[in-house]
């Protein structure tokens, strides 16, 4: 389905911004920073041949990979997410409890979502909660999370990887790393998974930064990304700040 292509394109955005459980709740955040499917293809030699730039510092790339993997292993985390695009800025706060729960609050009182497994709870303008079963209709909510394999697949497109030096994030010393990426999404998808007539051209390019502390966990990520949806251009800047790793966070259903 076409949504699978969009999710696959956002795999790199999710990786670059390091949202550990990129769940269905993030679909409501404009512009899309939604999750890729559980399984994704490892970039083929043909797909990687379209990259521009040199690989860069292999040691720095390995540090980034380990930090991304480490973030996926934390039991809980809080994220401050800012997405800029289409002339607007959207701020949200996300609580994540692995393996499959998240609680997102946005800029408006009605901007609140809770995802527990395949069930999503959304709040309307009156403040009333609505329950939706995402297991029907082909939703990928249950598997819509970033995995280590997907991190490795997206980093296969990283070029010009380098360290930018040290910088504090909310008082925590970190090392800042930067890399570029240029992905032909259609070539990176499993052959035959999406009819080519649905998306004639689908590429995503960008610049990413990640701030990694001495414990190996990222404290901040940034992605300046341009996605070409067959002629329609979407530009976004996404900043994520991570804190309260493995804190006592509970996410409960607001209604039966």
C-alpha positions in Angstrom: 0.0 0.0 0.0 1.1 3.6 -0.5 1.2 4.1 3.2 3.9 1.5 3.5 6.0 3.6 1.1 5.5 6.7 3.2 6.3 4.8 6.4 9.5 3.4 4.8 10.6 6.9 3.8 10.0 8.1 7.4 12.3 5.3 8.7 15.3 7.5 8.2 13.5 10.5 9.7 12.5 8.4 12.7 16.1 7.1 12.9 17.6 10.5 12.6 15.2 11.9 15.2 15.6 8.8 17.4 12.0 8.3 18.5 12.4 4.9 20.2 8.7 3.9 19.7 7.6 5.7 16.6 3.9 4.8 17.1 0.6 5.6 15.5 0.3 8.6 17.9 3.0 10.4 15.9 0.9 10.2 12.7 -1.2 13.1 14.1 1.9 15.3 14.3 2.2 17.5 11.2 4.2 16.9 9.1 4.5 13.1 9.2 7.1 11.6 11.5 5.4 8.3 11.5 6.9 4.9 11.9 8.1 2.4 9.3 6.8 -1.1 9.2 8.4 -3.8 11.4 10.4 -5.3 8.6 12.3 -3.3 6.0 14.7 -4.2 3.3 18.4 -3.9 3.8 19.5 -1.4 1.1 20.8 -3.2 -2.0 24.0 -2.3 -3.8 21.8 -0.8 -6.5 20.1 1.5 -4.0 23.3 2.5 -2.3 25.0 3.3 -5.6 22.9 6.5 -5.8 24.5 8.0 -2.7 26.6 11.1 -3.0 29.5 12.1 -0.8 32.1 10.0 1.0 31.3 7.6 3.9 33.2 9.7 6.4 34.4 8.6 9.8 33.6 4.9 10.2 34.3 5.1 14.0 31.8 8.0 14.3 29.2 6.0 12.4 29.6 3.1 14.7 29.2 5.3 17.7 26.0 6.7 16.2 24.7 3.1 15.5 25.5 2.0 19.1 23.7 5.0 20.5 20.6 4.4 18.4 20.6 0.7 19.5 21.0 1.7 23.1 18.0 4.1 22.9 15.9 1.2 21.6 16.8 -0.8 24.7 15.6 1.6 27.4 12.4 0.6 29.1 11.0 4.1 29.3 11.9 7.6 28.1 10.4 11.0 27.7 10.8 13.0 24.5 10.3 16.7 23.7 9.6 16.8 19.9 9.5 19.9 17.7 8.6 19.7 14.0 8.9 22.6 11.7 7.3 22.5 8.3 4.9 24.3 5.9 5.4 27.5 7.8 4.3 26.1 11.1 5.9 24.7 14.2 4.4 21.9 16.3 5.6 21.0 19.8 4.7 17.8 21.6 5.7 15.8 24.6 5.9 12.0 24.4 6.2 9.4 27.1 7.2 6.0 25.9 6.9 2.7 27.7 8.2 -0.3 25.8 7.2 -2.5 24.2 4.2 -0.8 22.7 2.8 2.1 24.7 3.1 5.9 24.3 1.3 9.0 25.5 1.6 12.2 23.4 0.4 15.7 24.3 0.5 18.5 21.9 0.2 22.3 21.8 -3.6 22.3 22.3 -5.6 20.8 25.1 -7.3 18.5 22.6 -4.0 17.3 21.2 -3.6 14.2 23.3 -3.2 10.6 22.2 -2.5 7.4 24.1 -1.5 4.2 22.3 -1.5 0.9 24.2 -0.8 -2.1 21.9 -3.3 -2.0 19.0 -5.7 0.4 20.8 -5.5 4.2 20.4 -7.3 6.7 22.6 -7.8 10.2 21.3 -9.3 13.3 22.9 -11.8 15.5 21.0 -12.3 19.2 21.3 -14.8 18.8 24.2 -12.2 16.8 26.1 -14.0 13.5 25.7 -11.9 10.4 25.0 -12.5 8.1 22.0 -11.3 4.5 21.7 -10.2 3.1 18.4 -9.1 -0.5 17.6 -6.2 -0.3 15.2 -5.8 -4.0 14.7 -8.5 -4.0 12.0 -8.3 -2.4 8.6 -4.7 -3.4 8.0 -3.2 -1.0 10.6 0.4 -1.6 11.5 0.2 -0.1 14.9 1.2 -3.3 16.7 4.4 -3.5 14.6 4.9 0.2 14.0 8.1 0.7 15.9 11.7 1.4 15.1 14.0 -1.7 15.2 17.7 -2.2 15.3 17.6 -3.7 11.8 15.8 -0.6 10.5 18.4 1.6 12.2 21.2 -0.3 10.4 19.4 -0.1 7.1 18.9 3.7 7.3 22.5 4.3 8.4 23.7 2.4 5.3 22.8 5.6 3.5 24.8 7.8 5.8 27.6 9.9 4.1 30.0 12.5 5.3 29.8 11.2 8.9 31.9 13.3 11.3 32.2 14.6 14.9 31.5 18.3 15.5 33.0 18.4 19.0 31.5 18.7 22.4 28.4 20.5 23.5 26.2 20.4 26.6 22.5 19.5 26.4 20.5 20.7 29.4 23.7 20.5 31.5 24.8 17.1 30.2 28.1 17.0 28.3 27.8 15.3 24.9 29.7 14.7 21.7 27.9 16.0 18.6 27.9 13.9 15.4 26.6 14.8 11.9 25.8 12.9 8.8 24.0 13.3 5.5 21.6 10.9 3.8 20.1 10.5 0.3 17.6 7.6 -0.2 15.8 6.4 -3.2 12.9 4.9 -1.2 11.5 2.8 -4.1 14.8 1.0 -4.5 15.1 0.3 -0.8 11.7 -1.4 -0.6 11.2 -5.2 -1.1 10.6 -5.9 -4.8 6.9 -6.0 -5.6 5.8 -4.7 -2.2 4.3 -1.5 -3.7 3.0 -1.1 -7.2 5.4 1.2 -9.0 2.6 3.1 -10.6 1.5 4.3 -7.1 4.7 6.3 -6.6 6.8 7.1 -9.6 9.5 8.9 -7.6 10.1 8.9 -3.9 13.3 10.2 -2.5 14.3 11.7 0.8 17.5 13.6 1.5 18.7 15.4 4.7 21.2 16.3 7.3 21.1 14.8 10.7 22.9 15.5 14.0 22.9 13.5 17.2 24.2 14.5 20.7 25.6 11.5 22.5 26.4 11.5 26.2 29.2 9.4 28.0 26.6 6.7 28.9 26.2 6.0 25.2 22.6 7.4 25.0 21.6 10.3 22.8 20.3 13.4 24.5 19.2 15.2 21.4 18.7 14.6 17.7 18.0 16.9 14.7 17.0 16.2 11.1 16.7 18.7 8.3 14.9 16.7 5.7 13.5 17.1 2.2 11.1 14.4 0.8 10.1 14.3 -2.9 6.8 12.5 -3.3 6.9 12.3 -7.1 7.0 16.0 -7.6 5.4 17.2 -4.3 8.2 18.5 -2.0 7.9 18.3 1.8 10.5 20.0 3.9 10.7 19.4 7.7 13.1 20.2 10.5 12.7 17.9 13.5 14.3 18.2 16.9 14.0 15.7 19.7 15.3 16.0 23.2 15.5 12.8 25.3 15.4 12.6 29.1 14.1 10.5 32.1 15.6 7.3 30.7 14.1 4.2 32.5 12.0 6.4 34.8 8.9 5.2 36.5 6.4 6.0 33.8 2.9 4.4 33.7 0.6 4.7 30.7 -3.0 3.6 31.4 -6.2 3.6 29.3 -8.3 6.7 30.1 -11.5 4.9 29.4 -12.6 1.2 29.5 
